[in-house]
Amino acid sequence: MNELIIYSVLLFLVLSHLVMASLFYRQISKNERLSFHEKNAWRLKALIFPIGYWFLFKKRIKDI
């Protein structure tokens, strides 16, 4: 029973990571002010740690 709970929590974490990364990736692609290299750098960050970099991305976009 404990294994099932652990696996379900891990599955939830992986799926939420994928959803957040895909939403972040979409926002990066929509932004026309970023250069090609900046978009690639943000896309890589979106795949690694989407929730942490999401707030940093929003903050930097407001400054531009």
C-alpha positions in Angstrom: 0.0 0.0 0.0 2.8 2.4 0.8 4.4 1.7 -2.6 1.2 2.7 -4.3 1.0 6.0 -2.5 4.6 6.8 -3.2 4.3 5.9 -6.9 1.1 8.0 -7.2 2.8 11.0 -5.6 5.8 10.6 -8.0 3.5 10.3 -11.0 1.6 13.5 -9.9 4.9 15.4 -9.5 6.1 14.3 -13.0 2.9 15.1 -14.6 2.7 18.6 -13.0 6.3 19.2 -14.0 5.4 18.4 -17.6 2.3 20.6 -17.6 4.2 23.5 -16.1 7.1 23.1 -18.5 4.7 23.0 -21.5 2.9 26.1 -20.4 6.2 27.9 -19.9 7.5 26.7 -23.3 4.3 28.1 -24.9 4.8 31.5 -23.3 8.4 31.7 -24.4 7.5 30.9 -28.0 4.7 33.5 -28.1 7.1 36.3 -27.0 8.4 38.1 -30.0 10.8 40.4 -28.1 13.2 37.6 -27.3 16.0 36.7 -29.7 16.5 33.2 -30.9 19.3 32.5 -28.5 17.4 34.0 -25.5 14.4 31.8 -26.4 16.6 28.7 -26.5 18.1 29.6 -23.1 14.7 30.1 -21.5 13.4 26.8 -23.1 16.2 24.9 -21.5 15.5 26.5 -18.2 11.8 25.6 -18.6 12.7 21.9 -19.0 14.9 21.8 -16.0 13.0 23.8 -13.3 9.9 25.3 -14.7 8.3 26.6 -11.6 11.4 28.4 -10.3 12.2 30.1 -13.6 8.6 31.0 -14.4 8.6 33.8 -11.8 12.1 35.0 -13.0 10.9 35.0 -16.6 7.8 37.0 -15.8 9.9 39.5 -13.8 12.5 40.0 -16.6 9.8 40.3 -19.3 8.2 43.2 -17.3 11.5 45.0 -17.2 12.0 44.8 -21.0 
